[in-house]
Structures are given as structure tokens and as C-alpha cells.
Amino acid sequence: MKKPLFIVWALLVASLGYSKQTKILFIGNSYIYTNDLPTVFKDLAASLGDTIYYEQNTPGGYSLMKHTVNTTTLAKIKKEKWDFVIVQAQSQEPSWPPSLMEEEVYPYATILNDSIKSNNPCSQTVFFMTWGRKFGDASTCRSWSPVCTYLGMQERLMAGYMTMAEQNSATISPVGLAWKYCMDNDPDSLINLY
């Protein structure tokens, strides 16, 4: 396994805590399914002596809003008494301007969290903080300058995910911060996370 993936998933494991048998649902999009991160996570947990049962609904490009009305997402939430539900937003949406976040992101994070808690009050919602794009968000940069660079986008993503977690008394998996740590500590770009 590549070192960066190990670091990212080690942080996720640390943020979840340890138990012998854990049920985890992953809700997100291609940031989760592209490299089959649930299986990588399961294998990492197994290497630490833990057993993970997981399911996922991670269609490409899906936003939190789409997940709130997706029958597969809603059925999977209700299927098990999940220990943890990992929620990952579409790559751009947590970096949007605050007014847009208030309308199109935060309410849907709350709807998902409420669905999770309604199914099992003991489930822990974990917001999977993503990473900024290598050169920022070019498609949004003209209208929202804070995301014109990687660092600006990463700061906005962090703020968005932190707000979602705070509003929902949820946990953060700081994947985007682990990504930034790897970039900051590999100035010669030996680790190509992109």
C-alpha cells in the first residue's frame, strides 16, 4: 500500500476508535470508490486485529442533497445498526461561499445525520473531510476567489466540514488535513497524491 493512503486511513482509524467488530456505512462519491477505499480501510483495520463489516453508496459526483433523496442511500442507512456512517460531500460543495453552504449543503448534512440517528441513536456520523484540488477550483474561482488555489480551497473545505460536524455533533475524519500534511512534508513532490 502506498504510504499516503496508509497515513490517510490510519488517521481515519484513529478518529473512529477501535473495536473488535464494527459496522460502517460509506456515503459519498468517487473520492471513496475510485481506489476502493472501504476495502483498503477494512484491510488496514484487519492488520490491527479489528473486523469491519461495511457497505457503501458512492455514485460519482454525488452531493449531500442527492444522497438525501437517493433510495439506495436511505435503504442502506436503515439496513443495519451502523456503528459509524462516513459521509463525504461532493468535492466542491464544502468549499462554497457561506451563503450557498447555508442553503445547499448544511441542511442536507443535517438531514443525513438525522436519518442516521433516527435509524440508530448510537451511530456516529463521521464527516470525511476531503482535499483541495491541486490548482484550486478553476470552475468556481471567478465567482469565489478563496478557492483559486489548493491552499485556499483546502481551508474552505476544512471550514465547511468543521461546521457540518459541529452543527450535527458529529466527528471529523481529517483526510484532507492528512493530504495537506503529506504535501507540506514532501516539498520535492516525491509523493504524488493526485
N, C-alpha and C positions, 0 to 999 in steps of 0.2 A: 504494500500500500504506500502511496506517496505520502511523504512527511506532512504536507499541508492538510491533506484530508484527515490524517491521524490527529493532528492538532485541533482541527475544527471539531471533529467528533469527540475527542477527549474532553473538550470544553462542554459539548452538549451532554455527554455522560455525566460530567461533574455537576452541571446545572440541574440535572434530573435527580441525582442521588442514586443510591444503589439498593437493589432488592433482588431476591432470587428469581422471581417470575414477574415480569412487568408487561402489561398490555399497553401498546402505544398505537395511536392513530395519527398518520401524517396527512394533513390537509394543506395543499399548496399547488405548485405547478412544476414546470420543467426544472427549476432550480433544485428540486428534490429528486425528480425521477430521472433526469439525464444521466447521472452517474450511479443510479440505483442506490442512493444514499441510505434508504431504510435497511437494505441488506448490509451495507458497509457498517452501519450502526449496530445491527444485530450481531455481526461478526466481531466487532470491537467489544461489545458487551460480553459475548461468549468468551472472549480471550481473558476477561476479568472475572469469569465464573458466573455471570448472570445469564438468565434466559429471557429472551424477548419474543413476545408474540406481537406482530404488527400487521396493520393493513394501511392502505393509502388510497387517497383520491387526489391525484396530482395532474390534471389535464393542463396542457401547455397554455400559457398566457392567462390563466385564471386569476381573477381578482377575488377579494373577500366578498364583494357583493354577489358575484356569480356563485360562490360557494353557498351563500345563504339560501339560494333557491334551487340548488342542484340536488336532484333526488338521490343521487348516489352518495353525495356528501352527507345529507341528512340521514339516510338509511344507515350509513356506516357509523355515524355518531351514536345512533340508537342501538346498534347491533351488540355492543359489548359494554361492560362497566370498565371503561378505559381508565388506566392509571394516569396516563398523560395523553394529551392531544396537542400535537405540534401544529401550529398554524403559521403558514408562510404566505405573505401577501404577494401580489404581482410585483415585479422588480422595481417599478417606478412609483407605485402609489404611496408608500410611506414617506416619500421624499417630496410630495406635492406641497404647495402653499398651505398654510394653516387653515384658511377658509375652505379650501377644497377638501382637506382632510376631515374637517368637521362635518361636511355634507356627504362625502363619498367613501370614507374609509372608517373612521371611528365608529359610526353607527353599526357597520357591518361586522366589525371586530366584536362589538358588544353582542350583536345577535348571535354570532357563532359561539361566543363564550357562554351566553345564556342557554343555548341549545345543549352545549356540552354539560353545563352544571345541572340542567333540568334532567338530563339522562342519568347523571351520577354526580351528586354534590361533592363527592370525594375526588373526582377527576381534576387534574391540574392542567390548565391551559398554559402552553408554553409558546410564546411568540418567537419564531425563528427569524432573528434579525439577519437580513441579507446584506450583501456587499454592494458598494457603488460600482458603476460601470467604469472601465479602465480610463476613459476620457470624459467621464461625466455623462449626463443625459442630453445628448445633442438635440433630440426632438423636443425637449421641454426648455432648453436653455434660453431661447429667445424670449420666452414669456416669464421665466422663473430663474434668474441668474444664480441663485445659490447652488444649483445643480450642474453648473457648467464645467466643473472639474470633478475628478474622482473624490478628492477630499471633501469638497462641498456636498456632493451627493451622499457620501458616507455619513457626514454629520447630520444631514436631514433625515436619512434613513434611521440613524440611531435615535434621533429625537422622536420620530414618528412611532417607532416600535416601543420606545420607553413610555410614551404617552398611552399607547394601547395597553401595555402591561399594567401601568398604574391605574388606568380607568377601570380595568377588569380584575384587579387584584390577582394578576397572573405573573408568570415567570418569564424571564427573557433567556433565550439561548443566544449568546453573543457571537454568532458565527461571523457576522460582518466585522466585528472588532478583532476576532482571531485572524481573519483575512487581512485586515489592516496591519496587525502585528507582524504577520509574515512579510508583508510588503515593506514595512518600516525597517525590519531587521534583515532584509536581503536587498541592500541598495544596488547590488550588481545584477539584480533580476535573475538570479540563479533559480529561484522558484517562480515558475510562470503559472500563477493560479488561473489565469484566463485561458 
